[in-house]
Amino acid sequence: MTDWSSWKAKESATLCFVRDGERVLMIRKKRGLGAGKFNGVGGRLEPGESPLTGILREAHEELAIALIDPVKRGELHFQFLDGYGLFCSVFVASRFHGRPVETEEAAPV
């Protein structure tokens, strides 16, 4: 069992659910952790990058959109059986510039 009081993540990441009324913009990941699965926009942070800067970068890289109003709504702690731990900042946004397009990283759904 994981001792969460002393848990340390090996990496940090972001995740954003982009809402449009009752609809949510999702992605089908094409590579990396979760490849082939559906998820919100996001990914690992680069060294020294803040979660907000990271989610803005990831939205641009994955779908070629610019998030306008991402708001942090929570945090997730993932502990994998192989010892890898990932800390994730979760955002929600309802506005963005651009039209989501498929990239080498993801396909919009």
NUZAMI-713134 format. One record per residue: residue in three letters; chain; x, y, z of N, C-alpha, C in turn; residue number from 0. Coordinates in Angstrom, 1 decimal. Last residue first. Layout:
BEGIN
 pami gunu     nx     ny     nz    cax    cay    caz     cx     cy     cz kedren
  ALA    A      X      Y      Z      X      Y      Z      X      Y      Z    NUM
...
REM end
This chain:
BEGIN
 pami gunu     nx     ny     nz    cax    cay    caz     cx     cy     cz kedren
  VAL    A  -11.6   14.7  -30.5  -12.9   13.9  -30.4  -13.9   14.7  -29.7    108
  PRO    A   -8.5   15.2  -32.2   -9.7   15.7  -31.4  -10.9   14.8  -31.6    107
  ALA    A   -5.6   13.3  -31.7   -6.8   13.5  -32.6   -7.9   14.1  -31.8    106
  ALA    A   -2.1   13.9  -31.2   -3.5   13.6  -30.8   -4.5   13.9  -31.9    105
  GLU    A    0.5   14.2  -32.2    0.3   13.8  -30.8   -1.1   13.3  -30.5    104
  GLU    A    0.5   15.2  -34.7    1.2   14.0  -34.5    1.0   13.4  -33.2    103
  THR    A   -3.0   16.3  -34.8   -1.6   16.5  -34.9   -0.9   15.2  -34.8    102
  GLU    A   -6.1   17.5  -35.9   -5.3   16.4  -35.6   -3.8   16.8  -35.8    101
  VAL    A   -7.4   20.6  -34.5   -7.0   19.8  -35.6   -6.2   18.6  -35.1    100
  PRO    A   -9.8   22.9  -33.3   -9.0   21.7  -33.0   -8.7   20.9  -34.3     99
  ARG    A   -9.3   26.2  -34.3  -10.2   25.1  -34.5   -9.3   23.8  -34.2     98
  GLY    A   -9.0   29.2  -32.2   -8.6   28.2  -33.1   -9.6   27.1  -33.3     97
  HIS    A   -9.2   29.7  -28.7   -9.1   30.3  -30.0   -8.6   29.1  -30.9     96
  PHE    A  -11.6   28.8  -26.2  -10.3   28.7  -26.8  -10.4   29.4  -28.2     95
  ARG    A  -13.3   28.2  -23.1  -13.1   29.0  -24.3  -11.7   28.8  -24.8     94
  SER    A  -13.4   26.7  -20.8  -14.7   26.7  -21.6  -14.5   27.6  -22.9     93
  ALA    A  -11.5   24.4  -18.9  -11.6   25.6  -19.7  -12.9   25.5  -20.5     92
  VAL    A  -10.0   23.1  -16.1  -11.2   23.1  -16.9  -11.2   24.4  -17.6     91
  PHE    A   -7.2   21.0  -15.0   -7.8   22.3  -15.3   -9.2   22.0  -16.1     90
  VAL    A   -5.1   19.4  -12.7   -6.3   19.3  -13.5   -7.0   20.7  -13.7     89
  SER    A   -1.9   18.3  -12.4   -2.8   19.4  -12.1   -3.9   19.4  -13.1     88
  CYS    A   -0.5   15.3  -11.2   -1.2   15.9  -12.3   -2.1   17.1  -11.8     87
  PHE    A    2.3   13.3  -10.7    1.5   14.3  -10.1    0.8   15.1  -11.2     86
  LEU    A    3.2   10.0  -10.8    3.0   11.1  -11.6    2.0   12.0  -10.8     85
  GLY    A    5.7    7.4  -10.3    4.6    8.3   -9.7    4.5    9.5  -10.5     84
  TYR    A    6.7    4.1  -10.8    6.6    5.4  -11.4    5.4    6.2  -10.8     83
  GLY    A    6.6    1.5   -9.9    7.2    2.5   -9.1    7.1    3.9   -9.6     82
  ASP    A    5.0   -0.2  -11.3    6.5   -0.3  -11.6    7.3    0.8  -10.8     81
  LEU    A    2.4    0.5  -10.7    3.0   -0.7  -10.0    4.5   -0.8  -10.2     80
  PHE    A    2.0    4.0  -10.2    2.0    2.8  -11.0    2.7    1.7  -10.3     79
  GLN    A    0.1    6.4   -8.9    1.2    5.6   -8.5    1.0    4.3   -9.3     78
  PHE    A   -0.9    9.7   -9.3   -0.9    8.4  -10.0    0.3    7.6   -9.5     77
  HIS    A   -2.9   12.1   -8.1   -1.7   11.4   -7.8   -1.8   10.0   -8.4     76
  LEU    A   -4.3   15.2   -9.2   -4.3   13.8   -9.2   -3.0   13.2   -8.9     75
  GLU    A   -6.2   18.1   -8.3   -4.9   17.5   -8.5   -5.1   16.0   -8.4     74
  GLY    A   -8.2   20.8   -9.6   -7.9   19.7   -8.8   -6.5   19.2   -9.1     73
  ARG    A   -8.7   23.1  -11.2   -9.8   22.5  -10.4   -9.4   21.4   -9.5     72
  LYS    A   -7.6   26.0  -12.7   -7.2   24.8  -12.0   -8.3   24.3  -11.1     71
  VAL    A   -8.8   27.1  -15.7   -8.9   27.3  -14.3   -8.5   25.9  -13.6     70
  PRO    A   -8.3   28.6  -18.8   -8.1   27.5  -18.0   -8.1   27.8  -16.5     69
  ASP    A   -9.3   30.4  -21.0   -9.7   30.6  -19.6   -9.5   29.3  -18.7     68
  ILE    A   -8.2   29.9  -23.5   -8.4   31.3  -23.1   -8.6   31.4  -21.5     67
  LEU    A   -5.9   27.9  -25.4   -6.9   28.0  -24.3   -7.0   29.5  -23.8     66
  ALA    A   -5.5   27.6  -28.7   -5.0   28.4  -27.6   -6.1   28.6  -26.5     65
  ILE    A   -4.8   24.6  -30.6   -5.7   25.6  -30.0   -5.0   26.4  -28.9     64
  ALA    A   -3.5   22.4  -31.6   -3.3   23.7  -32.3   -4.4   24.7  -31.9     63
  LEU    A   -3.5   20.0  -30.2   -4.7   20.3  -31.0   -4.6   21.6  -31.8     62
  GLU    A   -1.0   19.6  -29.0   -1.8   18.5  -29.3   -3.0   18.8  -30.3     61
  GLU    A    0.3   22.2  -28.7    1.0   21.1  -29.4    0.0   19.9  -29.8     60
  HIS    A   -1.8   23.7  -27.4   -1.3   24.1  -28.7   -0.6   22.9  -29.4     59
  ALA    A   -2.0   22.2  -25.1   -3.2   22.4  -25.9   -2.8   22.9  -27.3     58
  GLU    A    0.6   22.4  -24.1    0.1   21.1  -24.5   -1.1   21.3  -25.4     57
  ARG    A    0.8   25.2  -23.4    1.7   24.6  -24.4    1.1   23.3  -25.0     56
  LEU    A   -1.2   25.3  -21.4   -1.3   26.2  -22.6   -0.4   25.6  -23.7     55
  ILE    A   -0.2   23.6  -19.5   -1.4   23.2  -20.2   -1.7   24.1  -21.4     54
  GLY    A    2.3   24.9  -18.8    2.3   23.6  -19.4    1.0   23.2  -20.1     53
  THR    A    1.4   27.2  -17.6    2.1   27.3  -18.8    2.2   26.0  -19.6     52
  LEU    A    0.1   26.0  -15.4   -0.6   26.8  -16.3    0.1   26.9  -17.6     51
  PRO    A    2.3   24.6  -14.1    1.2   23.9  -14.6    0.4   24.7  -15.6     50
  SER    A    5.5   25.9  -15.2    4.4   25.9  -14.3    3.2   25.1  -14.9     49
  GLU    A    8.7   24.4  -15.8    7.4   24.9  -16.3    6.3   24.9  -15.3     48
  GLY    A   11.0   23.2  -15.0   10.8   24.6  -14.6    9.5   25.2  -15.1     47
  PRO    A   11.0   20.8  -17.6   11.7   21.3  -16.4   11.4   22.8  -16.2     46
  GLU    A    7.6   20.4  -18.7    9.0   20.5  -19.0    9.7   21.1  -17.7     45
  LEU    A    5.0   18.1  -17.8    5.6   19.4  -17.7    7.1   19.3  -18.1     44
  ARG    A    3.0   15.9  -19.8    4.1   16.1  -18.9    4.6   17.6  -18.9     43
  GLY    A   -0.3   16.8  -20.7    0.9   16.0  -20.8    1.9   16.4  -19.7     42
  GLY    A   -3.5   17.5  -22.5   -2.5   17.6  -21.5   -1.3   16.7  -21.7     41
  VAL    A   -7.0   17.1  -22.9   -5.8   17.6  -23.3   -4.8   17.7  -22.2     40
  GLY    A   -8.4   14.0  -21.7   -8.5   15.4  -21.9   -7.1   15.8  -22.5     39
  ASN    A   -8.7   10.9  -23.6   -8.4   11.7  -22.4   -8.6   13.1  -22.7     38
  PHE    A   -8.5    7.6  -24.9   -9.2    8.9  -24.9   -8.9    9.6  -23.6     37
  LYS    A   -5.7    5.7  -26.2   -6.8    5.9  -25.3   -7.3    7.4  -25.4     36
  GLY    A   -3.4    5.6  -27.7   -4.5    4.8  -28.1   -5.8    5.0  -27.3     35
  ALA    A   -1.2    6.1  -24.9   -1.4    6.1  -26.4   -2.6    5.1  -26.7     34
  GLY    A   -0.6    6.4  -22.2   -2.0    6.4  -22.6   -2.3    6.4  -24.1     33
  LEU    A    2.4    8.1  -22.8    1.6    7.4  -21.7    0.1    7.5  -22.1     32
  GLY    A    3.0    8.2  -26.4    3.3    8.4  -24.9    2.4    7.7  -24.0     31
  ARG    A    0.6    8.9  -28.9    1.9    8.4  -28.5    2.0    8.7  -27.0     30
  LYS    A   -2.0    9.6  -29.4   -1.3    8.8  -30.5    0.0    8.3  -30.0     29
  LYS    A   -5.1    9.9  -27.8   -3.7   10.0  -27.7   -3.0    9.1  -28.7     28
  ARG    A   -7.8   11.6  -28.7   -7.3   10.2  -28.7   -5.8   10.3  -28.8     27
  ILE    A   -9.3   14.0  -26.5   -8.3   13.6  -27.5   -8.2   12.1  -27.5     26
  MET    A  -12.3   16.1  -26.2  -11.4   15.1  -25.7  -10.4   14.8  -26.9     25
  LEU    A  -14.4   18.5  -25.2  -13.4   18.2  -26.2  -12.4   17.3  -25.6     24
  VAL    A  -17.7   18.0  -24.2  -16.3   18.1  -23.7  -15.4   17.7  -24.9     23
  ARG    A  -21.0   19.5  -24.0  -19.9   18.7  -24.7  -18.6   19.0  -24.1     22
  GLU    A  -22.7   21.2  -22.9  -22.8   19.8  -22.4  -21.7   18.9  -23.1     21
  GLY    A  -20.6   23.9  -23.3  -22.0   23.5  -22.8  -22.0   22.1  -22.3     20
  ASP    A  -17.8   22.8  -23.7  -18.6   23.6  -24.6  -20.1   23.2  -24.3     19
  ARG    A  -14.7   22.4  -22.0  -16.1   22.3  -22.0  -16.8   23.2  -23.0     18
  VAL    A  -11.9   20.6  -21.7  -12.4   21.8  -22.4  -13.9   21.6  -22.7     17
  PHE    A   -9.9   19.6  -19.2  -11.2   19.2  -19.9  -11.8   20.5  -20.4     16
  CYS    A   -6.5   18.9  -19.0   -7.6   19.9  -19.1   -8.8   19.4  -19.8     15
  LEU    A   -3.7   18.2  -17.2   -4.8   17.6  -17.8   -5.9   18.7  -17.9     14
  THR    A   -0.1   17.9  -16.7   -1.3   18.6  -16.7   -2.4   17.9  -17.4     13
  ALA    A    2.5   16.6  -14.5    1.8   16.7  -15.7    0.6   17.6  -15.6     12
  SER    A    5.7   15.6  -13.2    4.5   16.4  -13.1    3.8   16.5  -14.4     11
  GLU    A    7.5   12.7  -11.9    7.2   13.8  -12.9    5.9   14.5  -12.6     10
  LYS    A    7.7   11.3   -9.6    8.9   11.4  -10.4    8.7   12.5  -11.5      9
  ALA    A    6.3   12.3   -6.5    6.1   12.0   -7.9    7.5   12.1   -8.6      8
  LYS    A    6.2   10.9   -3.3    6.9   11.9   -4.2    6.7   11.4   -5.6      7
  TRP    A    4.7   10.3   -0.2    4.8   10.1   -1.6    5.4   11.2   -2.4      6
  SER    A    4.2   10.5    2.5    5.6   10.7    2.1    5.8   10.4    0.6      5
  SER    A    1.5   10.1    2.7    2.0   11.2    3.4    3.5   11.5    3.0      4
  TRP    A    0.9    7.7    1.3    0.6    9.0    0.6    1.2   10.2    1.4      3
  ASP    A    2.2    4.9    0.9    2.1    5.8    2.0    2.1    7.2    1.4      2
  THR    A    0.5    2.3   -0.7    1.2    3.5   -0.8    1.1    4.4    0.4      1
  MET    A    0.8   -1.2    0.0    0.0    0.0    0.0    0.9    1.2    0.0      0
REM end
